[in-house]
């Protein structure tokens, strides 16, 4: 229904700038880097995600005939420009942190090095493909910390912002530590475990709640989870006690009940008591309904006997931080460092690498932002890896499972204060002397632009 | 890259329930309605949107062979069930408010009447296709009110949650009153006006800011907008005064400058003075950078001489209200009203219509939620229109331009207090006696389910 790929999925200014670059023969090598300026409030770290989709985008960037025809017919672009786009290919390189890597503000997560027009054109979709998965992988990770080993399932497709968001979210929260998703398409698309129970409408369509349970159990006996809060949560739990032996005779076990409304902790306690008293302590309790990492933590801190959680709207919309202060910025062009003058936010120029140091216990001890050409010292680990060179994949990005394990491993090695849901930013990130020197060089150039000298005044008055 | 359509774009439980419905021969007619429970804080109304995409979904709902093959291979579904889905078609009806209609909590925006399985299966994607466009059309409308006639352009694709969100947002904010978008694909896809300027990277890639302006002007002389805040906003404005006559000689006019950072009001004032003093009062000022409806209003209240705005992240992510408390609920099955018992939120059961009354000045005076079968009284206007019957389009949904005009007309007829950015919910919405009677009937049923009687106890003990 909605075409979501292709190179017209971009801001008009990218195409406008390309036309101007070509007209001015500006075809030198450019370096752009994606980074985040600031952590959302209470966040101690971010999780790299979306890299695989960016690599796909970069590797296969082509204009289709239909796109070029539209550009011609629109009357907005010169014929020579449109013709030149016919052969558009990405011939540069992509370096990035592997997915699942924890990162911090100002650190380049992904670097594109390519002729200026190529690196420029992809800006919009690169940000689009990175920002959201980073948000959701991070939120997934925060939920995983809060859930402390309890089952976590993404329920958010319906409230995600469109179809692609739902799919990206299913993948990203799994990367971040979720056990799976309710989104069916995520199984064939990403190989992610999928889970499902039943809706209130299923119960309500029956003239009898117990008949609804029984119908469902007969039709879908595997991994049976029954939704018990449609009419009276505790009454439904009691009805189950009568149903369970009848189902057992047919070889079907009730694995869990789901509670989706009301005071989840209180209902869970009462239901646990009913089930235990009825000899059904093996039936687990699954909770859902307006949850986020803070509520997971509050429920478990309160000792609620809940074994698993469905997390929906607040996960898939990253409700407390629906966007990141992030950018994909020109860092270098024609061998010279570049940056914008800024009244409130500055950017380290140049092509950069992030080197992470660990303490004797294997804990993360601090990162240094340095130039890509600087040697890696003190047994540090360089985080950005080469993925694409001369337009071709050379690096193995790794599987989703590997990324998931990386996130888990790195969170375990994070200073514990940064794992808290109300973390204060405190992870040490420094910039090397060479980066600082380059920033001074860039600023000298900016100063010259701010105070036009003789050469420019001559131009102005000629 | 990412498949975003198809009937596997759903929650697993929808398929699970379908299998159980078929196994139990539950094929009577069901009525589901989509509605919003509560307005986001400060919102006085919502704008209907997304209906066209839902109609497309419903009309063309089919399982592909690839989807069915996956279902079979997954081992999660019975062979008879998968086989039955091969002929899945929507044979029911869809009634909805036309896009651009203003609506309020508890009012059905869209109603599906169809055999139970058909209406159930589409739940997830229907919510997904309605919620987000409603949020963005509403935010667009709030921005349009705040902007009071100044130009508004959507800049949000890069921070939207995925590609589809970016496209849906471009369309929805245009419906809500925006003048256009920077998203190129929105032009061929929806016929929406597109706008573009240049990025800081374009300026920075040049060794000289003025040369950058000149290169751009020569390559893209139409609708020329120059970004002036890369190094020194006021210095750049002064440089333009020298450039403008040279461009004029070539027949090119600078239409506007864009300011994207710093104190936008203060920079706009200074730049306005520089341009006016230089005899360039025709050059307009366009502002962007972290804007939302509140900042638009504050800038204009402060008398900032800004002629147009680019609104990005906070629009496309609906940052202050990233999701709606909305639902697609079973209202009737087999001719009997249905609803869930609830500790905190209740739903009007039955198949319903919304009738709007107007006062003698044509202003909206109040809505009544009544049964679809009840006559429309007192010259009220029934808001839900038939769109699909027996699986086929019968109603004309109208064009995007018509929806845009409808939104504009209705906002003008809204009580003015509800147009405020900090509105208190106050629009009168009542439920008819028949709806209330049906709710009592549904509650009597719920009571019986909460306190199982003889019949059920017999089942339990048999």
Interface residues (C-beta under 8 A of the other chain):
Chain A: X1 X2 X3 X4 X5 X6 X8 X9 X10 X11 X12 X13 X14 X15 X16 X17 X19 X20 X21 X22 X23 X24 X26 X30 X32 X53 X56 X57 X70 X74 X76 X116 X120 X123 X124 X125 X127 X128 X131 X132 X155 X157 X158 X159 X160 X161 X162 X163 X164 X165 X166 X167 X168 X169 X182 X183 X184 X185 X187 X188 X189 X194 X195 X196 X197 X198 X199 X200 X201 X202 X204 X205 X206 X207 X208 X209 X210 X215 X216 X218 X219 X220 X222 X230 X231 X232 X235 X239 X242 X243 X261 X262 X263 X313 X314 X317 X318 X319 X322 X323 X324 X329 X330 X333 X334 X336 X338 X339 X340 X341 X342 X343 X344 X446 X449 X450 X451 X452 X456 X459 X460 X461
Chain B: X1 X2 X3 X4 X5 X6 X8 X9 X10 X11 X12 X13 X14 X15 X16 X17 X19 X20 X21 X22 X23 X24 X26 X30 X32 X53 X56 X57 X70 X74 X76 X116 X120 X123 X124 X125 X127 X128 X131 X132 X155 X157 X158 X159 X160 X161 X162 X163 X164 X165 X166 X167 X168 X169 X182 X183 X184 X185 X187 X188 X189 X194 X195 X196 X197 X198 X199 X200 X201 X202 X204 X205 X206 X207 X208 X209 X210 X215 X216 X218 X219 X220 X222 X230 X231 X232 X235 X239 X242 X243 X261 X262 X263 X313 X314 X317 X318 X319 X322 X323 X324 X329 X330 X333 X334 X336 X338 X339 X340 X341 X342 X343 X344 X446 X449 X450 X451 X452 X456 X459 X460 X461
